[in-house]
Amino acid sequence: FTLIRRTQTVYGDVLLRDISIKTAAKVFSSAQLSAVAKGDFAFVKKVSAEYFGKPFESLGAFYDSVYDGLSENYRAEYFFKNYLILRHLIGRHSAKTATMLTEFRVGKSKADCVILNGKSTCYEIKTEFDSLNRLDTQLQDYVRLFDEVYVVCSDSHFEPVLNIAPPNVGVLTLNKNNYFKTKRKATLRQTPLDRDMLFKSLRKDEYMALTCLLTGSSPNVANGKIFSACFDVVANAPEELLASCYLKVLKKYRPLNGAFLDALPVSLKNAAVSYQFSSTEITSLTNFLKDKEIPCTVPS
């Protein structure tokens, strides 16, 4: 798509932009991507004109250029998650054999990223813009459920994180070249699974499926007693079997859309994992990203 308006001003060697990279980064939000999928390019055009002041040959090239701006000036949570997908999900596994959950409810916390393959690995992200106030509480929840737990942080947070995280929790930093450096390797959970926490992390269809896997049949009880009947099964199941079935259920009920993930440019991999799009939005967004010409008008 083509933009005519240029609103940047150059004084000497200093380029003054009309909007900040923090504002431009909103193009990666769920709301803005849904708007684009519906054919609303207003904010995309605003960022193109007021942050870059130049046209882009494709929508994909535009997103990759904003992403480059994040790499240089604003490595916020979206950026960290995207690189976890690139380096640890796609780089080590396959969408056919592994899945990634984001904002996964665990006790009173929400895990930023959880990768499930033959084991469960939790990644809690702490960028330079994040507070560490709740980190201790979050890690206490995560180590009761997941096989391995890592804190992924900026270099500025490394020392405080190392002091807060218990010895079994690993620590990764994202270096200036956007590769993860293992500062401390996580060790496998040695304590028993917290069965109450495990059960409450699941939706109704998931804990019913888990019960069926563990016993071979669904509970034959009235609707009002399904929750307690399923919980009783989970509470008394052999731990190794429970852990294995838990992974199977999550991978089945929360799979990745591999085709959508593959179709998106590097800058948008996290969108395929973290956001919920309708099938119509997925088709539309994929087509817009492939097309050179975007059906929208140039702002006056």
Backbone hydrogen bonds in HBPLUS format (Angstrom, degrees):
<---DONOR---> <-ACCEPTOR-->    atom                        ^
c    i                          cat <-CA-CA->   ^        H-A-AA   ^      H-
h    n   atom  resd res      DA  || num        DHA   H-A  angle D-A-AA Bond
n    s   type  num  typ     dist DA aas  dist angle  dist       angle   num
A0009-THR N   A0016-LEU O   3.35 MM   7  5.43 165.2  2.37 147.3 151.1     1
A0016-LEU N   A0009-THR O   2.95 MM   7  5.43 174.5  1.95 169.6 168.9     2
A0011-TYR N   A0014-VAL O   3.03 MM   3  5.35 162.3  2.06 157.0 157.9     3
A0014-VAL N   A0011-TYR O   3.01 MM   3  5.35 162.4  2.04 132.0 131.8     4
A0018-ASP N   A0050-GLU O   3.13 MM  32  5.17 141.5  2.29 158.2 157.8     5
A0024-ALA N   A0020-SER O   2.94 MM   4  6.25 163.9  1.97 148.9 154.0     6
A0025-ALA N   A0021-ILE O   2.80 MM   4  5.87 143.8  1.92 144.4 152.9     7
A0026-LYS N   A0023-THR O   3.09 MM   3  5.68 161.2  2.13 115.3 121.1     8
A0027-VAL N   A0024-ALA O   3.11 MM   3  6.13 170.1  2.12 128.5 130.3     9
A0028-PHE N   A0025-ALA O   3.02 MM   3  5.90 169.2  2.03 124.6 128.0    10
A0029-SER N   A0026-LYS O   3.03 MM   3  5.18 167.2  2.05 110.6 113.9    11
A0033-LEU N   A0029-SER O   3.04 MM   4  6.22 160.2  2.08 153.1 158.8    12
A0034-SER N   A0030-SER O   2.95 MM   4  6.06 152.0  2.02 145.9 153.7    13
A0035-ALA N   A0031-ALA O   2.99 MM   4  6.23 147.6  2.10 140.4 149.6    14
A0036-VAL N   A0032-GLN O   3.00 MM   4  6.28 157.0  2.05 145.6 150.9    15
A0037-ALA N   A0033-LEU O   2.95 MM   4  6.17 156.7  2.01 143.4 149.9    16
A0038-LYS N   A0034-SER O   3.09 MM   4  6.34 130.5  2.35 136.5 148.7    17
A0038-LYS N   A0035-ALA O   3.05 MM   3  5.11 133.4  2.27  96.2 109.3    18
A0040-ASP N   A0035-ALA O   2.85 MM   5  5.11 161.1  1.88 146.5 140.8    19
A0039-GLY N   A0036-VAL O   2.85 MM   3  4.96 160.4  1.89 109.4 114.5    20
A0045-LYS N   A0041-PHE O   2.90 MM   4  6.05 162.4  1.93 159.8 163.6    21
A0046-LYS N   A0042-ALA O   3.04 MM   4  6.26 148.2  2.14 140.2 149.5    22
A0047-VAL N   A0043-PHE O   2.96 MM   4  6.23 162.0  1.99 153.6 156.7    23
A0048-SER N   A0044-VAL O   2.93 MM   4  6.14 160.9  1.97 148.6 154.6    24
A0049-ALA N   A0045-LYS O   2.95 MM   4  6.04 160.1  1.99 146.3 151.1    25
A0050-GLU N   A0046-LYS O   2.76 MM   4  5.78 167.7  1.78 153.4 157.8    26
A0051-TYR N   A0047-VAL O   2.81 MM   4  5.13 150.4  1.90 133.8 139.9    27
A0052-PHE N   A0047-VAL O   3.38 MM   5  6.94 148.8  2.48 153.4 161.7    28
A0053-GLY N   A0048-SER O   2.77 MM   5  5.97 132.3  1.99 138.2 153.3    29
A0062-PHE N   A0058-SER O   3.18 MM   4  6.46 148.6  2.28 140.7 149.1    30
A0063-TYR N   A0059-LEU O   3.08 MM   4  6.45 162.4  2.11 155.4 158.0    31
A0064-ASP N   A0060-GLY O   3.04 MM   4  6.27 162.4  2.07 150.4 155.5    32
A0065-SER N   A0061-ALA O   3.03 MM   4  6.15 144.9  2.16 139.8 148.8    33
A0065-SER N   A0062-PHE O   3.12 MM   3  5.17 121.9  2.48  95.6 110.1    34
A0066-VAL N   A0062-PHE O   3.04 MM   4  6.41 155.0  2.10 153.2 159.7    35
A0067-TYR N   A0063-TYR O   2.93 MM   4  6.13 156.9  1.99 148.1 155.2    36
A0068-ASP N   A0064-ASP O   2.96 MM   4  6.23 144.3  2.09 138.8 147.7    37
A0069-GLY N   A0065-SER O   3.16 MM   4  6.49 144.2  2.30 137.5 146.7    38
A0069-GLY N   A0066-VAL O   2.94 MM   3  4.98 119.4  2.32  94.1 110.1    39
A0070-LEU N   A0066-VAL O   2.98 MM   4  6.46 141.6  2.13 144.1 155.3    40
A0070-LEU N   A0067-TYR O   3.07 MM   3  4.94 119.0  2.46  90.9 106.0    41
A0071-SER N   A0067-TYR O   2.98 MM   4  6.33 156.2  2.04 149.0 155.0    42
A0072-GLU N   A0068-ASP O   3.18 MM   4  6.45 146.1  2.30 142.0 149.8    43
A0073-ASN N   A0069-GLY O   2.95 MM   4  5.99 151.9  2.03 146.7 154.4    44
A0074-TYR N   A0070-LEU O   2.81 MM   4  4.40 152.1  1.88 120.7 128.1    45
A0076-ALA N   A0074-TYR O   2.95 MM   2  5.65 127.5  2.23 108.2  92.5    46
A0079-PHE N   A0076-ALA O   3.05 MM   3  5.48 118.3  2.44 108.9 122.8    47
A0080-PHE N   A0076-ALA O   3.19 MM   4  6.59 157.9  2.24 153.0 159.4    48
A0081-LYS N   A0077-GLU O   2.89 MM   4  6.14 169.1  1.91 163.5 166.0    49
A0082-ASN N   A0078-TYR O   2.92 MM   4  6.11 156.8  1.97 148.9 155.7    50
A0083-TYR N   A0079-PHE O   3.12 MM   4  6.43 153.0  2.20 147.0 153.4    51
A0084-LEU N   A0080-PHE O   2.95 MM   4  6.28 143.2  2.09 146.6 157.6    52
A0084-LEU N   A0081-LYS O   3.13 MM   3  5.01 121.3  2.50  91.5 106.6    53
A0085-ILE N   A0081-LYS O   3.03 MM   4  6.35 151.5  2.11 149.6 156.6    54
A0086-LEU N   A0082-ASN O   2.98 MM   4  6.30 158.0  2.03 144.0 150.3    55
A0087-ARG N   A0083-TYR O   2.80 MM   4  5.76 168.6  1.82 147.3 150.9    56
A0088-HIS N   A0084-LEU O   2.82 MM   4  5.20 147.0  1.93 128.3 139.4    57
A0089-LEU N   A0084-LEU O   3.13 MM   5  6.62 134.8  2.35 144.1 154.2    58
A0089-LEU N   A0085-ILE O   3.24 MM   4  4.66 133.1  2.47 104.0 116.4    59
A0090-ILE N   A0085-ILE O   2.72 MM   5  5.90 166.2  1.74 168.8 171.8    60
A0091-GLY N   A0086-LEU O   3.07 MM   5  5.73 122.1  2.42 116.6 132.6    61
A0093-HIS N   A0089-LEU O   2.81 MM   4  5.32 148.0  1.91 140.3 150.2    62
A0097-THR N   A0094-SER O   3.01 MM   3  5.39 145.6  2.13 108.9 118.1    63
A0098-ALA N   A0094-SER O   2.82 MM   4  5.80 142.7  1.96 160.7 172.6    64
A0099-THR N   A0116-LEU O   3.03 MM  17  5.37 150.0  2.12 141.7 151.1    65
A0116-LEU N   A0099-THR O   2.86 MM  17  5.37 168.1  1.88 160.5 164.2    66
A0101-LEU N   A0114-VAL O   2.78 MM  13  5.02 159.0  1.83 145.6 152.0    67
A0114-VAL N   A0101-LEU O   2.79 MM  13  5.02 141.8  1.93 148.4 154.6    68
A0103-GLU N   A0111-ALA O   2.93 MM   8  5.15 109.0  2.44 139.3 156.0    69
A0103-GLU N   A0112-ASP O   3.22 MM   9  4.81 147.7  2.33 108.1 114.9    70
A0104-PHE N   A0111-ALA O   2.99 MM   7  5.01 142.5  2.14 142.5 141.7    71
A0111-ALA N   A0104-PHE O   2.82 MM   7  5.01 154.6  1.88 147.9 140.7    72
A0106-VAL N   A0109-SER O   2.83 MM   3  5.21 177.2  1.83 144.9 145.8    73
A0109-SER N   A0106-VAL O   2.86 MM   3  5.21 159.9  1.90 136.0 137.6    74
A0113-CYS N   A0123-TYR O   3.13 MM  10  5.10 146.5  2.25 149.4 154.8    75
A0123-TYR N   A0113-CYS O   2.73 MM  10  5.10 165.4  1.75 159.9 158.5    76
A0115-ILE N   A0121-THR O   2.87 MM   6  5.28 156.0  1.93 156.1 156.9    77
A0121-THR N   A0115-ILE O   2.97 MM   6  5.28 160.2  2.01 150.8 157.2    78
A0117-ASN N   A0119-LYS O   3.06 MM   2  5.27 164.3  2.09 150.1 153.3    79
A0147-ASP N   A0120-SER O   3.09 MM  27  5.21 121.7  2.44 123.5 138.8    80
A0148-GLU N   A0120-SER O   3.08 MM  28  6.49 152.1  2.16 156.7 163.0    81
A0122-CYS N   A0148-GLU O   2.91 MM  26  6.25 166.5  1.93 150.5 151.3    82
A0150-TYR N   A0122-CYS O   2.78 MM  28  6.08 154.4  1.85 155.2 163.9    83
A0124-GLU N   A0150-TYR O   2.89 MM  26  6.30 165.5  1.91 157.6 160.6    84
A0152-VAL N   A0124-GLU O   2.77 MM  28  5.92 164.2  1.80 146.5 151.6    85
A0126-LYS N   A0152-VAL O   2.76 MM  26  6.10 159.2  1.80 162.8 164.2    86
A0154-SER N   A0126-LYS O   3.23 MM  28  6.82 136.6  2.43 159.7 156.2    87
A0130-ASP N   A0127-THR O   3.05 MM   3  5.30 167.4  2.07 112.8 116.8    88
A0135-LEU N   A0132-LEU O   3.17 MM   3  5.21 155.1  2.23 106.0 113.6    89
A0138-GLN N   A0134-ARG O   2.96 MM   4  6.16 166.4  1.98 163.0 167.5    90
A0139-LEU N   A0135-LEU O   2.91 MM   4  6.10 168.2  1.93 160.6 162.6    91
A0140-GLN N   A0136-ASP O   3.07 MM   4  6.26 150.9  2.16 144.1 152.1    92
A0141-ASP N   A0137-THR O   3.22 MM   4  6.55 145.2  2.35 145.3 153.5    93
A0141-ASP N   A0138-GLN O   3.11 MM   3  5.29 126.4  2.41  99.3 112.6    94
A0142-TYR N   A0138-GLN O   3.02 MM   4  6.34 165.5  2.04 154.4 158.0    95
A0143-VAL N   A0139-LEU O   3.04 MM   4  6.08 168.7  2.05 155.8 156.9    96
A0144-ARG N   A0141-ASP O   3.19 MM   3  5.63 152.0  2.27 110.1 118.4    97
A0145-LEU N   A0142-TYR O   3.06 MM   3  5.53 164.3  2.09 115.4 120.4    98
A0146-PHE N   A0142-TYR O   3.02 MM   4  5.99 170.5  2.03 174.1 175.8    99
A0194-ASP N   A0144-ARG O   2.97 MM  50  5.48 150.3  2.06 164.3 162.8   100
A0189-ARG N   A0147-ASP O   2.79 MM  42  5.04 140.8  1.95 138.3 150.1   101
A0170-GLY N   A0149-VAL O   2.87 MM  21  6.22 154.6  1.93 161.4 156.5   102
A0151-VAL N   A0170-GLY O   2.90 MM  19  6.31 152.0  1.98 143.5 148.8   103
A0172-LEU N   A0151-VAL O   2.84 MM  21  6.18 166.4  1.86 161.4 164.2   104
A0153-CYS N   A0172-LEU O   2.90 MM  19  6.31 165.6  1.92 158.2 159.5   105
A0157-HIS N   A0154-SER O   3.05 MM   3  5.46 147.0  2.16 109.3 118.5   106
A0158-PHE N   A0155-ASP O   3.20 MM   3  5.14 154.4  2.27 101.0 108.7   107
A0161-VAL N   A0157-HIS O   2.93 MM   4  5.95 164.4  1.95 165.7 170.9   108
A0162-LEU N   A0158-PHE O   2.91 MM   4  6.09 160.2  1.95 155.2 160.9   109
A0163-ASN N   A0159-GLU O   3.11 MM   4  6.35 144.2  2.24 145.7 155.0   110
A0164-ILE N   A0160-PRO O   3.03 MM   4  6.27 140.7  2.18 143.3 153.9   111
A0164-ILE N   A0161-VAL O   3.10 MM   3  5.07 124.0  2.42  95.0 109.5   112
A0165-ALA N   A0161-VAL O   2.84 MM   4  5.88 176.7  1.84 165.6 166.0   113
A0169-VAL N   A0166-PRO O   2.99 MM   3  5.63 164.3  2.01 125.0 130.2   114
A0187-THR N   A0168-ASN O   3.12 MM  19  5.05 165.1  2.14 130.7 133.4   115
A0171-VAL N   A0184-ARG O   2.81 MM  13  5.02 148.8  1.91 132.4 140.6   116
A0183-LYS N   A0171-VAL O   2.86 MM  12  5.44 148.3  1.96 151.8 161.0   117
A0184-ARG N   A0171-VAL O   3.21 MM  13  5.02 152.2  2.29 140.2 138.6   118
A0173-THR N   A0181-LYS O   3.02 MM   8  5.28 156.3  2.07 141.5 148.7   119
A0181-LYS N   A0173-THR O   2.76 MM   8  5.28 158.9  1.80 154.4 161.9   120
A0175-ASN N   A0179-TYR O   2.93 MM   4  5.56 167.4  1.95 155.9 151.7   121
A0178-ASN N   A0175-ASN O   2.88 MM   3  5.18 157.1  1.94 117.3 120.2   122
A0198-LEU N   A0194-ASP O   2.92 MM   4  6.16 159.2  1.96 151.5 158.2   123
A0199-PHE N   A0195-ARG O   2.93 MM   4  6.00 168.3  1.94 145.4 148.7   124
A0200-LYS N   A0196-ASP O   3.06 MM   4  6.21 165.2  2.08 149.4 153.3   125
A0201-SER N   A0198-LEU O   3.17 MM   3  5.33 151.6  2.26 102.4 111.0   126
A0202-LEU N   A0199-PHE O   3.13 MM   3  5.66 163.7  2.16 114.4 119.4   127
A0206-GLU N   A0203-ARG O   3.00 MM   3  5.15 123.1  2.33 100.0 115.4   128
A0207-TYR N   A0203-ARG O   2.91 MM   4  6.27 161.5  1.95 165.0 169.6   129
A0208-MET N   A0204-LYS O   3.01 MM   4  6.15 148.7  2.11 149.8 158.6   130
A0209-ALA N   A0205-ASP O   3.07 MM   4  6.13 149.0  2.17 131.0 139.3   131
A0210-LEU N   A0206-GLU O   2.85 MM   4  6.10 152.1  1.93 146.7 155.1   132
A0211-THR N   A0207-TYR O   3.05 MM   4  6.11 155.6  2.11 134.1 140.0   133
A0212-CYS N   A0208-MET O   3.03 MM   4  6.28 153.5  2.10 143.7 150.8   134
A0213-LEU N   A0209-ALA O   2.97 MM   4  6.24 153.9  2.04 147.7 154.3   135
A0214-LEU N   A0210-LEU O   2.98 MM   4  6.22 152.9  2.06 148.9 156.4   136
A0215-THR N   A0211-THR O   2.94 MM   4  6.09 148.1  2.05 148.4 156.3   137
A0216-GLY N   A0212-CYS O   2.63 MM   4  4.91 143.5  1.75 135.6 144.7   138
A0225-LYS N   A0222-ALA O   2.87 MM   3  5.47 160.1  1.91 120.7 127.5   139
A0226-ILE N   A0223-ASN O   3.29 MM   3  5.36 170.0  2.30 108.3 111.3   140
A0229-ALA N   A0225-LYS O   2.98 MM   4  6.07 156.7  2.03 150.9 158.3   141
A0230-CYS N   A0226-ILE O   2.89 MM   4  6.00 164.6  1.92 156.7 160.1   142
A0231-PHE N   A0227-PHE O   2.93 MM   4  6.12 157.0  1.98 147.9 155.2   143
A0232-ASP N   A0228-SER O   2.97 MM   4  6.11 153.3  2.04 143.1 149.4   144
A0233-VAL N   A0229-ALA O   3.29 MM   4  6.60 150.9  2.38 140.4 147.1   145
A0234-VAL N   A0230-CYS O   3.07 MM   4  6.41 164.3  2.09 154.7 158.0   146
A0235-ALA N   A0231-PHE O   2.80 MM   4  5.97 158.5  1.85 154.2 160.7   147
A0236-ASN N   A0232-ASP O   3.25 MM   4  6.35 134.4  2.47 137.7 146.9   148
A0236-ASN N   A0233-VAL O   3.24 MM   3  5.45 138.3  2.43  99.7 110.4   149
A0242-LEU N   A0238-PRO O   2.89 MM   4  6.07 162.4  1.92 159.0 164.9   150
A0243-ALA N   A0239-GLU O   2.88 MM   4  6.06 168.3  1.90 158.8 160.5   151
A0244-SER N   A0240-GLU O   3.15 MM   4  6.28 161.0  2.19 143.8 148.9   152
A0245-CYS N   A0241-LEU O   2.94 MM   4  6.11 165.1  1.96 154.8 158.8   153
A0246-TYR N   A0242-LEU O   2.86 MM   4  5.95 152.7  1.94 150.5 158.3   154
A0247-LEU N   A0243-ALA O   3.25 MM   4  6.47 159.6  2.29 145.7 149.3   155
A0248-LYS N   A0244-SER O   3.13 MM   4  6.43 158.4  2.18 144.7 150.9   156
A0249-VAL N   A0245-CYS O   2.92 MM   4  6.14 158.8  1.97 151.5 156.2   157
A0250-LEU N   A0246-TYR O   3.12 MM   4  6.35 170.2  2.13 153.3 155.4   158
A0251-LYS N   A0247-LEU O   2.97 MM   4  6.09 163.7  1.99 153.7 158.4   159
A0252-LYS N   A0248-LYS O   3.00 MM   4  6.11 144.3  2.13 140.1 149.6   160
A0253-TYR N   A0249-VAL O   2.87 MM   4  6.01 167.6  1.88 159.1 162.1   161
A0254-ARG N   A0250-LEU O   2.86 MM   4  5.53 138.0  2.04 141.6 149.5   162
A0261-LEU N   A0257-ASN O   2.92 MM   4  6.15 163.0  1.95 158.2 163.9   163
A0262-ASP N   A0258-GLY O   2.91 MM   4  6.08 158.9  1.96 148.0 153.2   164
A0263-ALA N   A0259-ALA O   3.05 MM   4  6.17 142.9  2.19 138.4 148.3   165
A0268-LEU N   A0265-PRO O   2.94 MM   3  5.57 157.7  1.99 121.5 128.4   166
A0271-ALA N   A0268-LEU O   3.05 MM   3  5.29 129.9  2.31 103.3 116.4   167
A0272-ALA N   A0269-LYS O   3.11 MM   3  5.48 128.2  2.39 105.4 117.4   168
A0273-VAL N   A0270-ASN O   3.10 MM   3  5.13 131.0  2.36  96.4 109.6   169
A0274-SER N   A0270-ASN O   2.75 MM   4  5.78 173.2  1.76 165.2 166.9   170
A0275-TYR N   A0271-ALA O   3.19 MM   4  5.35 155.6  2.25 129.3 134.9   171
A0282-ILE N   A0278-SER O   2.92 MM   4  6.23 156.8  1.97 154.2 160.8   172
A0283-THR N   A0279-SER O   3.09 MM   4  6.28 164.5  2.12 146.1 149.5   173
A0284-SER N   A0280-THR O   2.96 MM   4  6.11 166.1  1.98 149.5 153.8   174
A0285-LEU N   A0281-GLU O   2.80 MM   4  5.85 170.0  1.81 152.2 155.6   175
A0286-THR N   A0282-ILE O   2.97 MM   4  6.00 161.8  2.01 146.5 152.0   176
A0287-ASN N   A0283-THR O   3.02 MM   4  6.18 158.3  2.07 147.1 153.0   177
A0288-PHE N   A0284-SER O   2.91 MM   4  6.15 163.8  1.93 155.3 159.8   178
A0289-LEU N   A0285-LEU O   3.03 MM   4  6.17 156.9  2.09 147.5 153.4   179
A0290-LYS N   A0286-THR O   3.19 MM   4  6.39 136.3  2.39 138.1 149.0   180
A0290-LYS N   A0287-ASN O   3.14 MM   3  5.15 129.9  2.40  96.5 109.7   181
A0291-ASP N   A0287-ASN O   2.97 MM   4  6.14 154.2  2.04 155.0 161.6   182
A0296-CYS N   A0294-ILE O   2.77 MM   2  5.80 124.6  2.08 118.0 101.2   183
